[in-house]
Amino acid sequence: MKRFFSLTILALCLVATGLTAIAQETDSAAVQDADSVVVQETETAIEAVQDQPAEAKEAGFTQELKKRFIEGGPGFMGIVLLCLILGLAIAIERIIYLNLATTNTAKLTAAVEDALSSGGVQAAKEVCRNTKGPVASIFYQGLDRSGEGVESAEKAVVAYGGVQMGQLEKNVSWISLFIALAPMLGFMGTVIGMIQAFDKIEAAGDMQPSLVAGGIKVALLTTVFGLIVAIILQIFYNYIIAKIDSIVNDMEDASITLIDLLVANQK
């Protein structure tokens, strides 16, 4: 009898131990499944959050810019925007023209020297005629007058160099005008906005912060946009001026080299 109870108790203990192990395994599996689900949901949420900022920032910046532009008032803000558009159009046209006007001066000089040695002035003029740029045009004018003497050729080079410089600097003054005009319009819009804010205060008969803050914010927006336009155009203007100076220096060096070639060819 005692042995029966002992065996029964032992069997019950084994069954309890097995059920406990099975329960633990089930719980651990459930926990792992829950953890995997949580990890997957977290990764999905992170990916969604990572994908959203770029689009949200881009859309937010565009919407904010549009909002500020409208708040600044269509009058002065439209004029400032027009200055930006016209200034950029002229700047891009000048940049394209100046890049096309850039010539490999050393290569052209060597080709003209070889042509003078082998075929004379006519061959050198043909080389210049087939080459684009102000340096080639100056060479052609100097070679065309070389038959009248070196002094005539030098005068032709100097005179035509001034003409080419004027072509390089064409419309650049308009960019400087828009650079000066944009912030001035912005300041004017600020002053007018301040006047309107004080008119509202006078009409209300009370110094309400909302009236003052709204008027000042609208007034300052025109100044901000005017300064931004001026900064953008100033960068393009400085690049264009540097490009013109580089081409003019090449023209002057090439002109001196051409006169030396003509003197040596006459000897």
C-alpha positions as CSV (number, residue, x, y, z in Angstrom):
1,M,0.0,0.0,0.0
2,K,2.8,2.3,0.9
3,R,4.6,1.4,-2.3
4,F,1.4,2.3,-4.3
5,F,1.1,5.7,-2.7
6,S,4.8,6.3,-3.4
7,L,4.5,5.3,-7.0
8,T,1.4,7.5,-7.3
9,I,3.1,10.5,-5.8
10,L,6.1,10.0,-8.0
11,A,3.9,9.7,-11.1
12,L,2.1,12.9,-10.2
13,C,5.4,14.7,-9.7
14,L,6.6,13.6,-13.1
15,V,3.4,14.6,-14.7
16,A,3.5,18.0,-13.0
17,T,7.1,18.5,-14.0
18,G,6.3,17.7,-17.6
19,L,3.3,20.0,-17.7
20,T,5.4,22.8,-16.2
21,A,8.1,22.3,-18.8
22,I,5.5,22.3,-21.6
23,A,3.9,25.4,-20.2
24,Q,7.3,27.1,-20.0
25,E,8.1,26.1,-23.6
26,T,4.7,27.4,-24.7
27,D,5.2,30.7,-22.8
28,S,8.7,31.1,-24.2
29,A,7.4,30.4,-27.7
30,A,4.6,32.9,-27.2
31,V,7.0,35.4,-25.9
32,Q,9.3,34.9,-28.8
33,D,6.4,35.3,-31.3
34,A,5.3,38.4,-29.5
35,D,8.8,39.8,-29.5
36,S,9.2,39.0,-33.2
37,V,5.9,40.7,-33.9
38,V,6.9,43.7,-31.9
39,V,10.3,43.9,-33.6
40,Q,8.7,43.7,-37.0
41,E,6.2,46.4,-36.1
42,T,9.0,48.5,-34.8
43,E,11.1,48.1,-37.9
44,T,8.1,48.9,-40.1
45,A,7.5,52.0,-38.0
46,I,11.1,53.0,-38.2
47,E,11.2,52.6,-42.0
48,A,8.0,54.6,-42.2
49,V,9.5,57.3,-40.1
50,Q,12.7,57.3,-42.1
51,D,10.8,57.6,-45.4
52,Q,8.6,60.4,-44.2
53,P,11.1,63.1,-43.2
54,A,12.5,63.7,-46.7
55,E,9.1,64.1,-48.2
56,A,7.7,65.9,-45.2
57,K,10.7,68.3,-45.2
58,E,10.4,69.0,-48.9
59,A,6.7,69.5,-48.8
60,G,7.0,71.5,-45.6
61,F,9.7,73.8,-47.0
62,T,7.6,74.4,-50.2
63,Q,4.5,75.1,-48.2
64,E,6.3,77.3,-45.7
65,L,7.9,79.3,-48.6
66,K,4.6,79.7,-50.3
67,K,3.0,80.7,-47.0
68,R,5.6,83.3,-46.2
69,F,5.4,84.7,-49.7
70,I,1.7,85.2,-49.4
71,E,2.0,86.7,-46.0
72,G,4.5,89.3,-47.3
73,G,1.9,90.7,-49.7
74,P,1.6,90.1,-53.5
75,G,2.6,93.7,-54.3
76,F,6.2,94.0,-53.1
77,M,6.9,90.3,-53.0
78,G,5.9,90.0,-56.7
79,I,8.2,92.8,-57.6
80,V,11.1,91.2,-55.7
81,L,10.4,87.9,-57.4
82,L,10.4,89.6,-60.8
83,C,13.9,91.0,-60.0
84,L,15.1,87.5,-59.2
85,I,13.7,86.0,-62.4
86,L,15.1,88.8,-64.6
87,G,18.4,88.8,-62.9
88,L,18.8,85.0,-63.1
89,A,17.8,85.1,-66.8
90,I,20.5,87.7,-67.6
91,A,23.1,85.9,-65.5
92,I,22.5,82.5,-67.1
93,E,22.7,84.1,-70.6
94,R,26.0,85.8,-69.7
95,I,27.4,82.6,-68.3
96,I,26.6,80.7,-71.4
97,Y,28.0,83.4,-73.6
98,L,31.2,83.7,-71.6
99,N,31.8,80.0,-71.6
100,L,31.4,79.9,-75.4
101,A,33.7,82.9,-75.7
102,T,36.5,81.1,-73.8
103,T,39.3,80.1,-76.1
104,N,42.5,78.0,-75.6
105,T,44.8,81.0,-76.2
106,A,48.0,78.9,-76.2
107,K,46.7,76.5,-78.8
108,L,45.4,79.3,-81.0
109,T,48.7,81.2,-80.8
110,A,50.7,78.1,-81.8
111,A,48.3,77.5,-84.8
112,V,48.6,81.1,-86.0
113,E,52.4,81.0,-85.6
114,D,52.6,77.8,-87.7
115,A,50.2,79.3,-90.3
116,L,52.3,82.4,-90.6
117,S,55.5,80.4,-91.0
118,S,54.0,78.0,-93.6
119,G,51.3,79.9,-95.5
120,G,51.7,83.5,-94.6
121,V,49.0,86.0,-93.4
122,Q,46.2,84.5,-95.4
123,A,46.7,81.1,-93.8
124,A,46.8,82.7,-90.4
125,K,43.6,84.6,-91.1
126,E,41.9,81.4,-92.1
127,V,42.8,79.8,-88.8
128,C,41.3,82.7,-86.9
129,R,38.2,82.7,-89.1
130,N,37.6,79.0,-88.1
131,T,38.0,79.7,-84.4
132,K,35.3,81.1,-82.2
133,G,35.9,83.6,-79.4
134,P,37.0,87.2,-79.0
135,V,40.7,86.3,-79.0
136,A,40.4,84.8,-82.5
137,S,38.5,87.9,-83.7
138,I,41.2,90.2,-82.4
139,F,43.8,88.1,-84.1
140,Y,41.9,88.3,-87.4
141,Q,41.6,92.2,-87.2
142,G,45.3,92.5,-86.4
143,L,46.3,90.2,-89.3
144,D,44.0,92.0,-91.6
145,R,45.8,95.3,-91.0
146,S,49.3,93.7,-90.9
147,G,49.9,94.7,-94.5
148,E,49.7,98.4,-93.5
149,G,52.4,98.0,-90.9
150,V,52.8,96.8,-87.3
151,E,51.5,100.1,-85.9
152,S,48.3,99.8,-87.9
153,A,47.9,96.2,-86.7
154,E,48.4,97.3,-83.1
155,K,45.9,100.0,-83.3
156,A,43.3,97.7,-84.9
157,V,44.0,95.1,-82.1
158,V,43.5,97.8,-79.4
159,A,40.3,99.2,-81.0
160,Y,38.7,95.9,-81.6
161,G,39.7,94.7,-78.2
162,G,37.6,97.5,-76.7
163,V,34.6,96.4,-78.9
164,Q,35.0,92.8,-77.7
165,M,35.2,93.9,-74.1
166,G,31.9,95.8,-74.5
167,Q,30.4,92.6,-75.9
168,L,31.6,90.6,-72.8
169,E,30.2,93.2,-70.4
170,K,26.8,93.5,-72.2
171,N,23.8,93.5,-69.8
172,V,25.9,92.9,-66.7
173,S,24.9,96.3,-65.4
174,W,21.3,95.1,-65.2
175,I,22.3,92.4,-62.8
176,S,24.0,94.9,-60.5
177,L,20.8,97.0,-60.8
178,F,18.6,94.1,-59.6
179,I,21.1,93.4,-56.8
180,A,20.6,96.9,-55.5
181,L,16.9,97.1,-56.3
182,A,15.8,93.9,-54.5
183,P,16.8,94.9,-50.9
184,M,15.6,98.5,-51.5
185,L,12.2,97.2,-52.5
186,G,12.3,95.0,-49.4
187,F,13.1,97.9,-47.1
188,M,10.3,99.9,-48.8
189,G,7.8,97.1,-48.1
190,T,9.0,97.0,-44.5
191,V,8.4,100.7,-44.0
192,I,5.0,100.6,-45.7
193,G,4.1,97.6,-43.5
194,M,5.1,99.4,-40.4
195,I,3.0,102.4,-41.4
196,Q,0.0,100.1,-41.9
197,A,0.6,98.5,-38.5
198,F,0.6,101.9,-36.8
199,D,-2.5,102.8,-38.8
200,K,-4.3,99.7,-37.3
201,I,-3.1,100.7,-33.8
202,E,-4.5,104.2,-34.3
203,A,-7.8,102.9,-35.7
204,A,-8.1,100.4,-32.8
205,G,-7.2,103.1,-30.2
206,D,-5.3,100.5,-28.2
207,M,-1.8,99.0,-28.3
208,Q,-2.7,95.4,-29.0
209,P,0.3,93.1,-29.4
210,S,-1.5,91.0,-32.1
211,L,-1.8,94.1,-34.3
212,V,1.8,95.2,-33.8
213,A,3.3,91.6,-34.2
214,G,1.3,90.8,-37.3
215,G,2.2,94.1,-39.1
216,I,5.9,93.9,-38.2
217,K,6.1,90.2,-39.3
218,V,4.5,91.0,-42.7
219,A,6.8,94.1,-43.0
220,L,10.0,92.1,-42.3
221,L,9.2,89.3,-44.7
222,T,9.7,91.7,-47.7
223,T,13.1,92.6,-46.3
224,V,14.1,89.0,-45.9
225,F,13.1,88.1,-49.4
226,G,14.8,91.1,-50.9
227,L,18.1,90.2,-49.1
228,I,17.8,86.6,-50.3
229,V,17.4,87.8,-53.9
230,A,20.3,90.1,-53.6
231,I,22.6,87.4,-52.2
232,I,21.7,85.0,-55.0
233,L,22.3,87.5,-57.7
234,Q,25.5,88.7,-56.1
235,I,27.0,85.2,-56.3
236,F,26.2,85.0,-60.0
237,Y,27.5,88.6,-60.6
238,N,30.8,87.9,-59.0
239,Y,31.3,84.8,-61.0
240,I,30.5,86.7,-64.3
241,I,32.9,89.5,-63.4
242,A,35.7,87.0,-62.6
243,K,35.0,85.3,-65.9
244,I,35.2,88.5,-67.8
245,D,38.4,89.5,-66.2
246,S,40.0,86.2,-67.1
247,I,38.9,86.5,-70.8
248,V,40.2,90.1,-70.9
249,N,43.6,89.1,-69.5
250,D,43.8,86.4,-72.2
251,M,42.9,88.9,-74.8
252,E,45.7,91.3,-73.7
253,D,48.3,88.6,-73.5
254,A,47.3,87.2,-76.9
255,S,47.4,90.7,-78.4
256,I,51.0,91.3,-77.2
257,T,51.9,87.8,-78.6
258,L,50.3,88.6,-81.9
259,I,52.3,91.9,-82.3
260,D,55.5,90.0,-81.5
261,L,54.7,87.4,-84.1
262,L,54.0,90.1,-86.8
263,V,57.3,91.8,-86.0
264,A,59.2,88.6,-86.2
265,N,57.4,87.6,-89.5
266,Q,58.3,91.0,-91.1
267,K,62.0,90.3,-90.4
